[in-house]
Amino acid sequence: MKEMNGKEVVIIAGPSASGKSYLLKQLLTKKKNKFKDKVYRQLDIDPRKSRSCIAIGALTKQKTKNEHSRKLKKDLIFIHFDITSRRQNKKKRLLLSITKDCKSVKVLTIYTTFDIWRTRMQKRIESSPNKIPLNKAAEIYNLSRYTFFFAKIRYDLVYKRWGEFIKKIDFKDQLNIKNEEIPFKDKRRKISAK
């Protein structure tokens, strides 16, 4: 993909409901943020670079959307990669072709324990029952309702396959973040004073 020539790319990977989108908001903010500063230091990212974020799935449709080409003009591009999404083989091939043209590639993988992930998936499904994703994450979650043990094996296998895949990428730096290291904000409702 010629738009990626000379770009610095950071792949943010993890399963659905692991916190990728929240992490990306933290990394893209212009506000002071200790967590962002720590990650930028660990991955040797220059915070002054212009940056954007795009999902790997959107890059497959890049030619049809002007917004995507605008995002690809930035110096630093965060690529959102759901390791439980559909069409993994197609997305992984695209990612490999993208990374061959980049100036540098860094990989940040979010590791979420199965228990925490399952709780998050349950909340996601309960809050939007009509928007249940048709992906591996939903399959694993549904399996966990009947057999926790085999669901956990399938969940761990997703991470194993991701680890095997990234060995094919010529990346400069790699960072693994445990879900509990990400400073999630408490979503408790504020009680108004009467």
LOLUM-648074 format. One record per residue (C-alpha): residue number from 1; residue in one letter; x, y, z. Coordinates in Angstrom, 3 decimals. Layout:
# residues N
{NUM "a" {X Y Z}},
...
# end
This chain:
# residues 194
{1 "m" {0.000 0.000 0.000}},
{2 "k" {1.866 3.045 -1.289}},
{3 "e" {0.156 5.462 1.145}},
{4 "m" {2.088 3.768 3.952}},
{5 "n" {5.542 4.381 2.464}},
{6 "g" {7.757 6.041 5.042}},
{7 "k" {5.091 5.997 7.754}},
{8 "e" {5.517 4.908 11.336}},
{9 "v" {2.872 2.325 12.222}},
{10 "v" {1.772 1.064 15.623}},
{11 "i" {-0.498 -1.990 15.559}},
{12 "i" {-2.876 -2.080 18.533}},
{13 "a" {-4.128 -5.649 18.833}},
{14 "g" {-6.396 -7.626 21.106}},
{15 "p" {-9.716 -9.449 21.090}},
{16 "s" {-13.107 -7.724 20.996}},
{17 "a" {-13.896 -6.088 24.363}},
{18 "s" {-10.239 -6.031 25.467}},
{19 "g" {-10.008 -2.225 25.571}},
{20 "k" {-8.366 -1.408 22.201}},
{21 "s" {-10.650 1.536 21.425}},
{22 "y" {-10.247 3.004 24.900}},
{23 "l" {-6.482 2.547 24.730}},
{24 "l" {-6.406 4.296 21.356}},
{25 "k" {-8.335 7.273 22.785}},
{26 "q" {-5.688 7.495 25.498}},
{27 "l" {-2.845 7.357 22.948}},
{28 "l" {-4.395 9.893 20.570}},
{29 "t" {-5.353 12.507 23.153}},
{30 "k" {-3.570 15.852 23.109}},
{31 "k" {-4.226 16.290 26.815}},
{32 "k" {-1.579 15.495 29.407}},
{33 "n" {-1.718 11.796 30.103}},
{34 "k" {0.847 9.844 32.157}},
{35 "f" {-0.214 6.514 30.709}},
{36 "k" {0.168 7.785 27.124}},
{37 "d" {3.586 9.257 27.947}},
{38 "k" {4.714 5.932 29.425}},
{39 "v" {3.610 3.957 26.343}},
{40 "y" {5.198 6.502 23.980}},
{41 "r" {8.488 6.212 25.898}},
{42 "q" {8.396 2.414 25.897}},
{43 "l" {7.745 2.299 22.142}},
{44 "d" {10.074 5.229 21.366}},
{45 "i" {7.309 7.298 19.755}},
{46 "d" {7.778 11.006 19.138}},
{47 "p" {4.668 12.695 20.638}},
{48 "r" {5.080 15.694 18.293}},
{49 "k" {4.284 13.633 15.198}},
{50 "s" {0.903 14.032 13.556}},
{51 "r" {-1.092 10.890 14.239}},
{52 "s" {-4.291 9.115 13.351}},
{53 "c" {-6.041 5.807 13.866}},
{54 "i" {-7.666 3.446 11.411}},
{55 "a" {-9.116 -0.046 11.708}},
{56 "i" {-7.564 -2.744 9.543}},
{57 "g" {-11.016 -3.546 8.151}},
{58 "a" {-11.413 0.054 6.959}},
{59 "l" {-8.158 -0.211 5.025}},
{60 "t" {-9.666 -2.949 2.886}},
{61 "k" {-12.235 -0.334 1.737}},
{62 "q" {-9.780 2.584 1.706}},
{63 "k" {-10.279 3.533 -1.945}},
{64 "t" {-13.928 4.389 -1.395}},
{65 "k" {-13.545 6.714 1.595}},
{66 "n" {-11.836 10.114 1.553}},
{67 "e" {-11.673 10.166 5.349}},
{68 "h" {-9.334 7.180 5.293}},
{69 "s" {-6.955 8.729 2.796}},
{70 "r" {-6.845 11.857 5.010}},
{71 "k" {-5.908 9.678 7.996}},
{72 "l" {-3.154 8.006 5.990}},
{73 "k" {-1.433 11.357 5.415}},
{74 "k" {-0.346 11.521 9.055}},
{75 "d" {3.217 10.578 10.085}},
{76 "l" {2.178 8.101 12.764}},
{77 "i" {-0.695 5.702 12.142}},
{78 "f" {-2.229 3.491 14.802}},
{79 "i" {-3.857 0.416 13.254}},
{80 "h" {-6.719 -1.080 15.264}},
{81 "f" {-6.576 -4.872 14.835}},
{82 "d" {-9.225 -7.099 16.418}},
{83 "i" {-7.705 -10.578 16.691}},
{84 "t" {-11.191 -12.100 17.015}},
{85 "s" {-12.778 -10.383 14.003}},
{86 "r" {-14.030 -12.145 10.903}},
{87 "r" {-11.854 -12.628 7.814}},
{88 "q" {-8.638 -12.900 9.861}},
{89 "n" {-6.604 -14.357 6.992}},
{90 "k" {-7.525 -11.498 4.625}},
{91 "k" {-6.780 -8.860 7.280}},
{92 "k" {-3.476 -10.483 8.224}},
{93 "r" {-2.383 -10.585 4.569}},
{94 "l" {-3.243 -6.899 4.253}},
{95 "l" {-1.332 -6.090 7.428}},
{96 "l" {1.735 -7.943 6.139}},
{97 "s" {1.636 -6.036 2.840}},
{98 "i" {1.216 -2.703 4.678}},
{99 "t" {4.122 -3.288 7.043}},
{100 "k" {6.540 -4.017 4.187}},
{101 "d" {6.285 -0.398 2.999}},
{102 "c" {6.501 1.327 6.383}},
{103 "k" {9.402 3.218 7.866}},
{104 "s" {8.916 1.385 11.166}},
{105 "v" {6.391 -0.983 12.713}},
{106 "k" {5.641 -1.395 16.392}},
{107 "v" {3.213 -3.883 17.927}},
{108 "l" {1.208 -3.301 21.092}},
{109 "t" {-0.884 -6.262 22.227}},
{110 "i" {-3.450 -5.984 25.017}},
{111 "y" {-3.600 -9.120 27.142}},
{112 "t" {-6.895 -9.572 28.953}},
{113 "t" {-7.514 -12.523 31.237}},
{114 "f" {-10.336 -14.790 30.161}},
{115 "d" {-12.423 -13.956 33.250}},
{116 "i" {-12.204 -10.193 32.706}},
{117 "w" {-12.807 -10.553 28.973}},
{118 "r" {-15.847 -12.787 29.512}},
{119 "t" {-17.377 -10.243 31.926}},
{120 "r" {-16.832 -7.449 29.399}},
{121 "m" {-18.316 -9.470 26.561}},
{122 "q" {-21.343 -10.253 28.721}},
{123 "k" {-21.867 -6.528 29.450}},
{124 "r" {-21.437 -5.675 25.781}},
{125 "i" {-23.952 -8.295 24.674}},
{126 "e" {-26.465 -7.401 27.396}},
{127 "s" {-26.255 -3.670 26.627}},
{128 "s" {-26.780 -4.199 22.871}},
{129 "p" {-28.493 -7.562 22.326}},
{130 "n" {-29.435 -6.620 18.743}},
{131 "k" {-25.811 -5.791 17.864}},
{132 "i" {-24.086 -9.036 18.812}},
{133 "p" {-21.023 -9.314 16.561}},
{134 "l" {-20.710 -12.334 14.299}},
{135 "n" {-17.091 -13.024 15.113}},
{136 "k" {-14.868 -15.395 17.044}},
{137 "a" {-15.349 -13.384 20.238}},
{138 "a" {-19.118 -13.999 20.208}},
{139 "e" {-18.559 -17.693 19.436}},
{140 "i" {-16.107 -18.068 22.340}},
{141 "y" {-18.391 -16.173 24.705}},
{142 "n" {-21.394 -18.329 23.750}},
{143 "l" {-19.297 -21.466 24.235}},
{144 "s" {-18.252 -20.219 27.689}},
{145 "r" {-21.890 -20.221 28.775}},
{146 "y" {-21.892 -24.016 28.383}},
{147 "t" {-18.276 -25.081 28.882}},
{148 "f" {-15.893 -22.612 30.478}},
{149 "f" {-12.850 -24.878 30.069}},
{150 "f" {-13.061 -25.310 26.273}},
{151 "a" {-13.978 -21.660 25.765}},
{152 "k" {-10.839 -20.610 27.639}},
{153 "i" {-8.731 -22.941 25.468}},
{154 "r" {-10.158 -21.308 22.321}},
{155 "y" {-9.583 -17.844 23.798}},
{156 "d" {-5.942 -18.639 24.609}},
{157 "l" {-5.532 -20.050 21.095}},
{158 "v" {-6.497 -16.679 19.607}},
{159 "y" {-3.543 -15.054 21.406}},
{160 "k" {-1.239 -17.916 20.440}},
{161 "r" {-2.110 -17.507 16.750}},
{162 "w" {-1.548 -13.753 16.988}},
{163 "g" {1.881 -14.353 18.543}},
{164 "e" {2.782 -16.733 15.718}},
{165 "f" {1.553 -14.273 13.104}},
{166 "i" {3.523 -11.256 14.312}},
{167 "k" {6.760 -13.230 13.925}},
{168 "k" {6.223 -12.693 10.179}},
{169 "i" {6.278 -8.902 10.626}},
{170 "d" {9.562 -7.037 10.636}},
{171 "f" {8.733 -4.901 13.669}},
{172 "k" {11.021 -2.532 15.511}},
{173 "d" {9.460 -2.711 18.989}},
{174 "q" {6.877 -4.811 20.760}},
{175 "l" {4.950 -4.023 23.913}},
{176 "n" {2.513 -6.250 25.763}},
{177 "i" {0.103 -4.503 28.091}},
{178 "k" {-2.043 -6.313 30.606}},
{179 "n" {-5.593 -5.060 30.673}},
{180 "e" {-5.325 -4.081 34.327}},
{181 "e" {-2.466 -1.667 33.467}},
{182 "i" {-4.796 0.496 31.359}},
{183 "p" {-6.325 3.294 33.476}},
{184 "f" {-9.985 2.732 32.616}},
{185 "k" {-12.350 5.357 33.980}},
{186 "d" {-15.036 4.161 36.327}},
{187 "k" {-18.343 4.235 34.458}},
{188 "r" {-20.490 4.409 37.575}},
{189 "r" {-23.386 6.806 37.239}},
{190 "k" {-23.067 10.100 39.023}},
{191 "i" {-25.751 10.550 41.633}},
{192 "s" {-27.162 14.054 41.536}},
{193 "a" {-27.518 15.841 44.853}},
{194 "k" {-31.097 16.745 45.737}},
# end
